[in-house]
């Protein structure tokens, strides 16, 4: 089994060598700039670790893992735009629109999404692409609820905006590992808890969302409960899930 750091290195190497569609030559710099912002690659690492735990080689899941990271960065590029969050900085550097202009940022985000679909469609089964598309639609729906201030509970908002892509990180790996659909429910339940855990801890660090709604102690208790449930779910699936268990513990303890 590979360590999270080894899996992260696999992702970084794959993304660095990823050949973009030639028609996107003019957008190459802005797209690679968006991908090279120093993110933790949580979603692709989760995907690769799941694939290994399910009995596949991590390399087999690399296109799916990269596709997830491209979708994640597509969402960040568009979220930063003046029409949405109006953020000029992303990970300590100029956001894509601040560095390349709004029009290029919109196109770069579009291109990242399309490239992600191209990677997902490289598998013999359409299930990987189907999971990715459904997660992307859910994420966009959650963003719409957020920017419009629509009446919805916090859990539903974050299940869409954040949780969907975490669920896809596990689900895409299951399809690449040829895990039969009837055996997937415990894995998917695990993914739901990981997505919730990530969002709660994110809100604690940002002093937002769950922290504002439940207070610091209440939000921390919710995070600990989600982490515990995730570990319980791992106990229900076959195979060596020690790396996934370590990822859960790391997410629960993260401070940045």
Helices and strands as residue ranges (DSSP letters): H 4-17, G 22-27, H 28-35, H 42-53, G 58-61, H 62-79, E 89-90, E 93-94, H 96-100, H 102-120, H 127-148, H 154-158, I 159-163, H 164-176, G 181-183, H 185-206, H 210-234, H 242-253
